[in-house]
Amino acid sequence: MRSQAPVEFELGNARWAVGRSREEVLATWRSAAEHWEVQRGEPAPDTCWIQIAEMAAELGDATFSAATLQRLESCREPLRPETRPRIYRVRARLAYRAGDRVEALRWLQRALDEAHALRVESPELVGELLSEAAWVFAELNDDERAADFASRALEAWNRSSQTNAAVQLPTAQILARARTRQRRHVDAAVAWSNVAALAVAPSVGQTELWRQARREEARAWLAAGQPERALEAVQDIGDPTLADTEAADIALLRGRAFQGKSRLEDAIASYEEARQRARQAGNAARSIEAEATVRLALALSAAGKFTRAQRTFGEAASLRDFVPKELLSVWASEEANVQAALRPHGPVGMYYDLATTADLEQGYRSRVGSVGAVPQ
């Protein structure tokens, strides 16, 4: 077996680790491989050349990448066991860039077969190959297979203590988006929760992505009919310094969760906050303002505050084009109920009459101090 990688090649690895550009890293690796041959009189280790081929493929240099692969495959010395599946993975990338997605998937399957055939299977390598297949299927809008390969990739990485959060994060996002599109709400919520956890890991530290994932998690829990879990997801992500659009969306989600738990006063306050922040954001948050306005009216009606509910439904009329379709029929039905509740019915006896009378009585008491007091 050949010697280990040259020191100059490790310099390229270090530059890659600290975020230097791919072009700079590739140039360093190529220089290292060429110096190795000059100084040692033998080809550089296959681990060097396969990394060069992979990076060249990522940069779109198909000609150089293919030439590097050809050099590897024609080498007289035996390749390391893990090199062969990585060669197939590069060929898959080249096929995909050439527009042949079916051929790309064939190469990925060969790479997986080869990886599984290793005497000591590498969970990291298997995870990378499964992740790449998940990405291809996601590009093909095949959510079922994308989710399958992504979940298998994450499982493979979980068997290894060496895979960090930064590697897993893109695949976790593929899984979460696929489950969301499949309307598998509980699975989607769990997947978004995992994305949120990875986003704030020390090797990632993306607070904005964490908030986004928590919002998506809350949406999934609401769709699954679990408002208490949705509230847990958004309860701790409020921040006065947030942009108005994001703050409005968080307040809207919080209001929906409160309403789902029949905490109507809390829901009303959250919807009011969502409307205020959405108005400050302008056109960018018009859809949030529209949904918050309709949901506020529904919450007011459920709380027996019919006059405010009627006024809020009226305010929503100018935003009708931005209201989600699933709310339109609920809006029409509940607005009709509110109008009926506010019409005089003769002797008090109907449910809405009783609720309206109680509302008026409460207002009267707050003005005069107590029943029977004479207004001054």
C-alpha positions, 0 to 999 in steps of 0.5 A, a space after each residue: 500500500 502506498 505512503 500517506 498523503 503529503 503534508 502539502 495536501 493536508 494544508 489543502 484539507 486545513 484550508 477547506 476546514 476553515 472555509 477557504 474557496 473550493 478553487 483555492 483548495 483544489 489548487 493546493 491539492 493539485 500542487 501537492 499531488 504533482 510535487 509528490 510525484 516529482 519528489 517521490 518518483 511515484 504517484 500520489 496516494 489514491 486518497 489525494 486523487 479521489 478528493 481532487 476528482 470530487 472537488 473538480 466535479 463540484 466545481 463543474 470541471 468535468 474534463 479534469 475530473 474525468 481525466 483524474 478518474 481515468 488515471 485512478 482506474 488505470 493505476 497499477 497499484 491496488 486502490 484502497 477499498 473505500 476509493 472505488 465507491 467514491 469513484 462511482 460517486 464522482 461518475 454519478 455527479 458527472 452524469 448528473 451535471 451532463 443531464 443524465 439523472 438516470 445514469 447518475 442514479 445507476 452510478 450511485 447504486 453501484 457506489 452503495 453496493 461497493 460500500 456495503 461490500 467493504 470488509 469494514 463498512 464506513 458509516 460516513 461513506 454510506 451516509 454520504 452516498 445515501 445523501 447524494 441519492 436523496 438529493 438527486 431524488 429531491 431534484 426529481 421531485 420524487 418525495 417518497 424516495 428522497 425521504 427514504 434515502 435521506 432518512 437512511 443517510 441520517 441513520 447511517 451517520 448516527 451509527 458514527 461518532 465522527 459525522 458532525 452536524 454540518 454534514 447532516 444538516 442539508 440531508 435533514 432539510 431534504 427529509 423535512 421538506 419531503 415529509 412536508 410535501 407528503 403531508 405526513 405532518 407528524 413525521 414532518 414535525 419531527 424532521 423539522 425539530 431535528 433540523 432545528 437541533 442541528 442548526 444550533 450545533 457548535 459546528 453550525 451555529 445558524 440561529 436564523 435557520 433554527 427559528 425557521 425550522 421551529 416555525 415549520 415544526 409548529 406548522 406541522 404540529 398544527 396540521 397534525 392537530 397537536 396545538 400544544 406541541 406547536 406552542 412548544 415549538 414557537 413559545 421561545 423564539 420571540 425576539 423584539 429585534 426580529 424583522 417584522 415579517 418573521 415576528 408577524 409569522 411567529 405571532 400568528 403561529 402562536 395565536 393558532 396554537 393558543 386557539 387550538 388549546 381554547 386559550 382565546 384571550 391569549 390567541 386574540 392578543 397574539 393575532 393582534 400582535 401579528 397584525 401590527 407587525 405585518 402592517 409594519 412590514 407592508 406588502 411583504 407580509 400582506 398574506 400574514 396580515 390577512 390570515 391573522 385578521 380572519 383568525 382574529 375575527 374567528 377568535 373574537 366570535 368564539 369568545 362572544 365578542 360579536 361586535 368586535 368580530 363583525 368589525 374585524 371581518 369587515 377589515 378583512 374584506 380588503 384583504 380577501 385575495 390574500 386569505 388562505 383558501 381553507 379559511 374562506 368557507 369558515 369565514 363566510 359561515 362564522 360571519 353569518 353567525 355573528 350577524 345573526 347574533 347581533 340581530 334583535 330576536 325579540 325576547 331573550 332566549 337564543 344562545 347568541 342573545 344570551 351571549 350578547 346580553 352577558 357581554 353587555 352586562 359585563 360592560 355595564 358593570 365595568 362602567 357603574 361599578 356594581 349592579 344597582 349603582 346609579 350612574 352619576 
